[in-house]
Amino acid sequence: MTDKDNGQAYWSAVLGLLSKILVVWFLVSFGAGILFAPMLNNFSLGGYPLGFWFAQQGSIYVFVALIFIYAKLMGKIDRKFDVHED
């Protein structure tokens, strides 16, 4: 595999990861907090409707988790393509 092919495969993997992370981000922030809130409000968590909880607190927990997931998966991609930092 040439350096150009290796670089293209690396960026393809990075963009694939970013796409997945952004889809989760969108579904949690816009989907659970706004679009699906009326349906989620039929359930409660901690005494609050689930749609409200996602809009106010749940999305923050998911966003923090996404940071750690991104860092871990990006490290795997970097090691796979031998561009990691030690």
N, C-alpha and C positions, 0 to 999 in steps of 0.2 A: 504494500500500500504506500503510495507516495505521500509526501507531506501535505500536498493539496487535498488529496482524498481523506487523509487523516483529519485535517482541519475542518473539512466539510462534515465529516461524520461527528466530530466533536460538537460543532455548532448545531448540528441537527439534534443531537442528544440534549444539549442545553436548552434549545428552543422547545423541544418536546416536554422537558421537565417544567419549564416556565409556563407552557400552555396548560399543563395539568394543574399546577399550583394556582394559576389565575382562574381556572374554571371553578376550583373549590372555593377560592376567595369570593368569586361572583355569586355562587350558589348560597354561600353562608351570609354574605352581607346583603345582597339585593334580594336573593331568593327567599331565605328564611326570615329575614327582617322585614321584607315588604311584600313580595309576591305571594308567598305561602303563609304569611302571618295569620290570616283569618282561619285557615285550616289548622295551623299549629296551635292557635289559641284555644282549641278544644281540649288541649292537654295543659297541665300546669307543672311547673318545676319550682320548688321552694315557695309555693304559694302564689306565684306569678304566672300569667299565661305564657306558654312556651314561645310564641311568636315575639312577644315583648321581651322575654328573657334573651332570646337570640339577638334581637336588635340592640339591647343595652349591654349585655355581658357575655353571652355565649360566643358572639362573633370575635370578641377580644381574645378569649381563650383559644379559639380556632386559629386566629391570626398568629398568636405567639407559637402555637404548635407548628404552624406552617413554616415559621422561621427556622425552627430546629429541624424539621423534615427537609426543608430546602438545603440547609447546610450539610446535613448527612448525605443526602442523595447527590448533591453537587460534588462533595468530596469523593464519592464513589466514581462519578463520571471523570473527575480529574485524575484519579489513580488509574482508571481504565485506559485513558489516553496519555498517561505519563506526563501530565502538566501540573501535577500537584506540588505543593510547597511543604517542605518538612520542617 
